[in-house]
Amino acid sequence: MESPDKPDQDNPQLASLHAMGGRLKFKQLKLLIAIEDMGSVHQAAALLHMSQPGVSKALKEIEEAMGVALFARTHQGLVPTEMGCCAIRYARLMLSSLSHMHQELLNLSRTSGLRIAVGTIAGALAAVLANALIAFQQLHPEVTVELQEGTSADLLEGLQSGLLDLALCRTSVARRTDLFHFEWLHDEEVAVAVSPMHALSRTRDVGWQQVVQYPWILFPGHMPLRTLLEREAASNGVALECTPVETASTFATALLLNKSPQMVALMSLETLEFFAARGTVARLDLRVNASAEPYGIVTRAGAVQPPAVAALMDCIRRQAAAGRNPA
């Protein structure tokens, strides 16, 4: 006699809640998400540092525990079935809830106050978030804000895993934009920065043929501003060949520019103006026609925001509106 927990392969039957709860583990939920994100057992195995047979065996155990097939095997790889999409959606929610529980327990062990985790790209920090945080702290001094600067890709990963409550970034780099809610804030402007001691820092109407002779500090290849810069250079008939440094760090970029009379870098306009006002860098008189992708407030799709997070989002909206309408 077969176990009631094991589905009949010819006539699949959904397992009972008791059976699922007794057999499923959180690491198996993580496996489901990895297979959907990567699209194959091989890539999921590499992501989770497992063997390919181990992933196949684990997936079979999960499907047996649930009593239904979660993925269809196609020539393009593994594609979630309707049941699979449902299971994976709740797997993401459960892992996110577990992460939030762990974070809140950690916060409670450190302090009795509330804590919000916020991520931001550099341009949004200079243009919106810094002033919004100051205003928020005046209104809510009991709330601690953990601030993380990073690339949009890193911040979206933090949101998806539950490590961040909200982020100011772009969703264009996401593999699945439906996992996030995007609220537009700004169309980011960019400009080219150099050291105040650079030979071209006081030159009017600098051309692209002049700047490509200098070493550039570049964003990593997966970042939208790197794509913008390469597109702009190509439209002006030049190529960026001398690239000694790649970094996503705003501080590293500003520090290198300040110390080198040769290096050149693309920066968000608000960030550049902040450092230029303090004599750290100078804005190069070089026309950049390409426009950067807009950024905004990004949260997990369908997530209900706690009052403290909602209050911070209101401060961010007001600051963004004030920046667009300074009068």
N, C-alpha and C positions, 0 to 999 in steps of 0.2 A: 504493500500500500504506500502510495507516494505521500510525501509531506504536503499538508494543505498550503504551506508557504511557497511551494514550488509551482510555477505556472505550467499548465499544459501547453506545450509548444504549438500543438495544432489548434488549440482553442484558448488563446491567452485570456486570463481572467485577472482583473486588478486585485492585488493582495489587500488584505484588511489593514486598517490603520495600525492595529496591534502588531501585525507581522512586519510592516514597514518599520515601525518605531523600534522593534526589537533587533532588526538586522542592519539598518542603515547607519553609517558613521559620517561624521562631518568631513573626513578626508575623502569619502566617496562623493560627496556633494561637490567638493573642490575638483574632483576628477571630471565630473560631468561638465562643469564650466570650462575646464581646460580643453576638453575634446571639442566643445562647440566653438570656442574661440580660435583654436588652432586648425580645426577641420580634418584632423587625421590622428590616428592612434600614435603614429611615429612622432609627430611634432608634439603631441600632448605628453608623450613619454619623456621627450627631451626637456620640456618645460618643467615637469614635475620630478625630474631626475629618477625616473623609473625605467625598467626595461619594457620593450614593446609587448612581449608576452604578458608581463605583469599588468599592463594597462588593459589589454584585451580580456584577461581573466577577471580583473576588477569590474570592468564594464558588464561582463556577463553576470557577475554576482549581483550587481545593482539591478539589472533588468529582471533577474530571477526574484529578487526581493520585492520588486514592485509589481511583478506579474505581467509586464507589458514591454514591448520593444520601444526603446527611447531614441534609437538612431537607425536610419536607413543606410545600408551600405551601397554606395554608388561609385561610378568611375571617378567622380570628382572628390571622393572621400566620404566621410561620415556626415550625414545631414540629419538634424533632429526631426523626429516625427512630431505630430501634433501633441502627443503625450509627452514627448521629450522636451518640447518647447515649454510646456507647462511646468514640468519637473525642474528644468534648468532655471526658469524664472524664480521659482520658490527657493531653489538652492542658493541663488544669489542673495535673496532676501534673508535667508536664514544665516548665511555666512556674514552678511553685513550686520545683522542684529547681534551675532556673537562677537564681532569685532567691536561694535559699540558698547556692548556689555562689558567687555574686557577693558576698554578705554575708560568707561565711567567708573568701574571698580578701581582702576589704577589712579584715576583722579581723586576718588574719595579717600584712597589710602595716603595721598599726598597732602590734600587740602580739603577743607569743608566747602570751598566755593565752587561755582560753576566754571566750566571750561569749554571753549569752542576751538576747533582746529580749522584754520583757514589757510588756503593755498593761493598763490598769486604769481602771475608772470611779472617781469620787471616793469614793463610799461604801465600796467594797471596799478602797481604799487605806488609809483611816482605820481600818476595822474589822478587816482581816485582813492585807493585803499588807505594810504597813510593818514590823510585828513579824516577819512571816515572812521578809522580806528580811534583817533584822538577824540572825535565827537562821541563815539560810542562809549569810551571809557569814562568820559565825564558824566554820561547818563547812567551807566551801569558799572560802577567801580568794583562791584562784587564779582564780576565775570573776568576770568583770565582767558586771554586769547593766545593760542599757539599759532605763530605765523611761520609759514613755509614758503620760500621762493623757489620756483622750479620751472621746467618746461611744461607746456600744455599737456604733453603726453604723460609726464610723471604725475601731474596733478590729477588728471582724469583717472589714472590708475589708483591714486590715493582715495579719490571719491568712490570709485567702484568697490574698493576693498573696505571702505568704512573708516579709513584713517583720517579722512578730511570730512568736515561737515559741509563746506562749500568752497568754491574756488572761483577766482577771477582769471579766466583763460579762454582759449578757443576750443571748439569741439570738432573743428574740421579734421584734426589728426586722429580722431577716434575711429576705431574699426566699426563700432556700432553706436551711432549717434542717438538711437532710440533709448539707450540706457540712461541718458542725461536730459535734464531740462535746461535750456539755454535762454537767458534773458539779456538782450543786447544792452550794452552800456556805451561803447565808444568805437568809432572807426580810428584805429591807431595810425598816427603819423610817424614817419621815420626820417632820419637824417644821418649824415656821415660825420663821424667825430675823429679828431686827431689831437695830438698834444699841442698845447699853446706854443711850443717851441718848434713845431713842424714847419718845414719850408713852405708849405702851402696854406698855413693857417691864416695868413693875412692876404692871400691872393683872391682877387675877384674873378667870378665866372670860371671856376676850375672845371676842366673837362675830364671825361672818363679816361681818355688816353694818358692823362697825367697821373691819375691816382693808381692805375693798375701797375705802375712801376714800383709801388711801395708794398711792403708786406702787410697783409690783412689779417685781422683777428676775426675769425669766422664762427658763426653759430654751428652747432653740430648739424649734420646733413638732414636729419629728420624734422628740423624746426622750420615753421613757415617763413620766418624772416631770412633764413638761409636761401630758401627757394626764391623769395622776392629779390634778394640781392643778385643771385645768379641770373634771374630773368632780366633784371635791369641792366646788368653788364652786357648780356647777350644782345639786348635791344639797341645798345650803343656800340655794338661791333667789337667788344673787347672780352677778354677772358681773365678771370682771377687765378693767376698761376702761383703766386708767391704766398703760401698759406702756412706760416710756421706754427700757429696756435689756433685751436678750436676750443671754444668754451661757451657754456650757457650762463656763466656767472657774470652778473652785472659788475660786481666789485672787481673781479679779476680783469675784466675788460677795461674799466676806468683806470685801474692801477697800472696796467701795462701801457695804456696810451699815455698816461702822465709821465711814466718813466722813459718812454721811448720817443725820440724825435722823428721816428720813421713810420711807426705803425698807423694803420687806418682801420676803422671799424664802423659798422652800421649799428645804430642804436635807436630806440624809441625816442621821439622828439622830447617828451616830458622828462625822460631820464637824462638825456643829453643836456637839456637846459638846466636841470638841477646841478649837475656837475660843472657845467660851464659857468654858472653864476658864482661858483666857489673857486674858479680858476684851475680846476682839475683837468678839464679837457676844453677843446674849442670846437665850434661847429664849422665844418668845411663848407665853403660856398659852392656846393656841387648839387646840381638839380637831380632829384630822384622822382621819376614820374610814376613808377609802380606804387600801388597802394597796398597797405598791409590789410590782412583779414581782420574783421572786427572781433573784439573780445567782449565778454559779458559775465554775468553771475551764472555759475553752473552748479547745479545740484543733482542728486540722483533722481531719476524719473519716478514720480509717484510717491516720493518721500514726504512725510509730514514734518515740517520744521518745528523744532522746539521754540518757545517764546524768545529765548535769548538769541538764537540764530536768526529768527525773523526780524528782531529788532536791529541786529547788525546789518541785515540786508536792506532795511529801510534807510539806515545811515549811509550805506553805499550808494543807494539810488539818489538820495538827496545831494550827496557830494558830486556824483556824476552829472546830475542836472545843473548844479551850480557851475561846474566846469564848462558845460556847453553854453550856459547863459550867464556869463560873469556879471552882467548888469544887474 
